[in-house]
Amino acid sequence: ATFAIGFTEVAVLVSVCLVFQSPGMSNGGPALMVWSFVACSFCTVIIAWVMADICAAYPSAGSVYHWTAQIVPEKWAPLASYICGWWNFL
């Protein structure tokens, strides 16, 4: 979760820098930049709502590997949890 928040903060700066050097600035101008920001913000809020719903449905202090074990079929739960736990660690 901390990595996701950090990446979100960094991605905003990167995306703004890319917009100024992209064809969007010359073709769409400020209107394109504003409406793109609004659309991306809306999609980010939807992702936050989905993650909040998962957290509410499966409350646990075990982190995402525990959610993975509850969401995937029982046969694949140990493998999926192991992979998710290592990806979260890396």
Disulfide bonds with the S-S distance in Angstrom:
none
